Amino acid sequence: MQTQADPPVRQAPSAPSGARIPLHLELNGRPFDIEIEPWVTLLDLLREHADLTGVKKGCDHGQCGACTVLLDGKRVNSCLMLAVVADGAKITTIEGLAAVDGTLDPLQQAFIDHDAFQCGYCTPGQICSARGLIAEGRAQCRDDVRELMSGNLCRCGAYSNITDAIVDVMQLRKAAP
């Protein structure tokens, strides 16, 4: 069951058949302008046109969460969204979470500290999803985290460590003034 928050409803711009559509995004804090075919997914735009290969193509059907990114702060499966629908949006990928000086985001550091990955393929989507989950503020306990992260699969089975990392960051945020 996909439990991630629904992305904002956006209207795709129309274009004549086969025409490229101008698109403006903010990718990881930087402007990004491109003309793109209307059928290109956000996932393919990020990987193939913006060279943001931290976003992973897993199932390409919205069932695994490996492609999760943040769209205006909300977690979305980028394989299910046409790039043109994201026109004008702020997109954050795993590459955009660390500070400019290279300091890791608290979630990235927690994943390392809790050994919350094995092969690492799902990790970018897990971390982006966790960032969105924390921002949503709906998770109050470990069971909530497990339920609300159920749209992100880990073939290696590192779920308990992933949950530990997320709960750790949630507790740090609650303790912060």
C-alpha positions as CSV (number, residue, x, y, z in Angstrom):
1,M,0.0,0.0,0.0
2,Q,1.5,3.4,-1.0
3,T,1.2,5.7,2.0
4,Q,3.2,8.6,0.8
5,A,1.5,12.0,0.7
6,D,-0.2,12.7,-2.7
7,P,1.8,15.2,-4.8
8,P,0.2,18.5,-5.5
9,V,-2.2,18.3,-8.5
10,R,-0.6,20.1,-11.4
11,Q,-1.8,20.6,-14.9
12,A,0.5,19.6,-17.7
13,P,1.1,22.2,-20.4
14,S,-0.3,21.3,-23.8
15,A,1.8,21.0,-26.9
16,P,1.4,19.9,-30.5
17,S,2.1,16.2,-31.0
18,G,5.8,15.6,-31.1
19,A,6.7,19.1,-30.0
20,R,9.1,19.8,-27.2
21,I,7.9,21.7,-24.2
22,P,9.9,24.3,-22.4
23,L,10.4,23.4,-18.8
24,H,11.8,25.4,-15.8
25,L,12.6,23.6,-12.6
26,E,14.7,24.3,-9.5
27,L,16.9,21.2,-9.1
28,N,18.6,21.0,-5.8
29,G,18.5,24.7,-5.4
30,R,19.7,25.6,-8.9
31,P,17.7,26.7,-11.9
32,F,17.3,24.2,-14.6
33,D,15.8,25.0,-18.0
34,I,15.2,22.5,-20.8
35,E,12.9,21.7,-23.7
36,I,11.6,18.2,-23.3
37,E,9.2,15.8,-25.1
38,P,5.8,15.6,-23.2
39,W,6.1,11.9,-22.5
40,V,9.4,12.0,-20.6
41,T,9.0,11.1,-16.9
42,L,10.5,13.2,-14.1
43,L,12.8,10.2,-13.3
44,D,14.2,10.1,-16.9
45,L,14.6,13.8,-16.9
46,L,16.6,13.7,-13.7
47,R,18.8,10.8,-14.7
48,E,19.3,11.3,-18.4
49,H,19.1,15.1,-18.9
50,A,20.2,16.5,-15.5
51,D,22.8,13.8,-14.7
52,L,21.3,13.2,-11.2
53,T,21.9,9.5,-11.1
54,G,21.4,9.2,-7.4
55,V,17.7,8.8,-8.3
56,K,17.3,5.2,-9.1
57,K,15.1,3.4,-11.6
58,G,13.8,0.3,-9.8
59,C,10.4,-1.1,-11.0
60,D,9.4,1.9,-13.2
61,H,5.8,1.3,-12.0
62,G,5.7,3.3,-8.7
63,Q,5.8,0.1,-6.5
64,C,9.4,0.2,-5.0
65,G,10.1,3.8,-4.1
66,A,13.7,3.7,-5.4
67,C,12.9,6.8,-7.5
68,T,11.5,8.9,-4.6
69,V,12.4,12.6,-4.8
70,L,10.9,15.7,-3.1
71,L,8.7,17.9,-5.2
72,D,8.1,21.2,-3.4
73,G,8.9,19.3,-0.2
74,K,6.5,16.4,-0.8
75,R,7.7,12.9,-1.6
76,V,6.8,11.6,-5.0
77,N,7.7,8.6,-7.1
78,S,9.4,10.3,-10.0
79,C,8.8,7.3,-12.4
80,L,5.1,8.0,-12.3
81,M,5.2,11.7,-12.9
82,L,5.6,13.3,-16.3
83,A,8.4,15.9,-16.2
84,V,6.1,18.6,-17.8
85,V,3.8,18.3,-14.8
86,A,6.6,19.5,-12.5
87,D,7.2,22.7,-14.5
88,G,8.0,25.5,-12.0
89,A,8.6,23.1,-9.1
90,K,11.4,22.7,-6.6
91,I,12.9,19.2,-6.9
92,T,15.3,17.8,-4.3
93,T,17.1,14.6,-4.9
94,I,19.7,12.8,-2.8
95,E,22.4,14.9,-4.4
96,G,20.7,18.1,-3.0
97,L,20.5,17.1,0.7
98,A,24.1,17.6,1.8
99,A,25.3,21.1,2.6
100,V,27.4,23.0,0.1
101,D,30.5,22.3,2.3
102,G,29.9,18.6,2.0
103,T,28.4,18.2,5.5
104,L,25.9,15.3,5.3
105,D,22.2,15.9,6.0
106,P,21.3,14.4,9.4
107,L,19.3,11.6,7.7
108,Q,22.3,10.7,5.5
109,Q,24.5,10.6,8.6
110,A,22.0,8.6,10.5
111,F,21.8,6.0,7.7
112,I,25.6,5.6,8.0
113,D,25.5,5.5,11.8
114,H,22.8,2.9,11.9
115,D,24.2,0.8,9.0
116,A,20.8,1.4,7.3
117,F,21.9,0.1,3.9
118,Q,23.5,-3.0,2.4
119,C,23.6,-2.8,-1.4
120,G,22.6,0.9,-1.2
121,Y,20.4,0.8,-4.3
122,C,17.2,1.9,-2.4
123,T,19.1,4.3,-0.1
124,P,18.6,7.6,-2.0
125,G,14.8,6.9,-2.3
126,Q,14.6,5.8,1.3
127,I,16.4,9.0,2.5
128,C,14.3,11.3,0.4
129,S,11.1,9.6,1.5
130,A,12.3,9.8,5.1
131,R,12.9,13.6,4.7
132,G,9.4,14.0,3.4
133,L,7.9,11.8,6.1
134,I,9.6,13.9,8.9
135,A,8.4,17.1,7.2
136,E,4.8,15.7,7.1
137,G,4.9,15.3,10.9
138,R,2.5,12.4,10.9
139,A,4.9,9.8,12.3
140,Q,4.8,9.8,16.1
141,C,6.4,6.4,16.8
142,R,8.4,3.6,15.3
143,D,5.3,1.8,14.0
144,D,4.2,5.0,12.3
145,V,7.6,5.2,10.6
146,R,7.4,1.6,9.4
147,E,3.8,2.1,8.0
148,L,4.6,5.5,6.4
149,M,7.8,4.2,4.8
150,S,6.0,1.0,3.4
151,G,6.1,2.4,-0.1
152,N,9.9,2.1,-0.2
153,L,11.2,-1.4,-0.6
154,C,14.6,-2.7,0.5
155,R,15.5,-6.0,-1.2
156,C,18.3,-6.5,1.4
157,G,16.0,-6.3,4.3
158,A,17.6,-3.4,6.2
159,Y,14.2,-2.2,7.4
160,S,15.0,-2.2,11.2
161,N,18.2,-0.2,10.6
162,I,16.4,2.2,8.3
163,T,13.6,2.7,10.9
164,D,16.2,3.2,13.6
165,A,17.9,5.9,11.5
166,I,14.7,7.8,10.9
167,V,13.5,7.5,14.5
168,D,16.9,8.8,15.6
169,V,16.6,11.9,13.4
170,M,12.9,12.4,14.5
171,Q,14.0,12.4,18.1
172,L,16.9,14.8,17.4
173,R,14.4,17.2,15.8
174,K,12.0,17.0,18.7
175,A,14.8,17.7,21.2
176,A,16.1,20.7,19.2
177,P,14.8,24.1,20.5
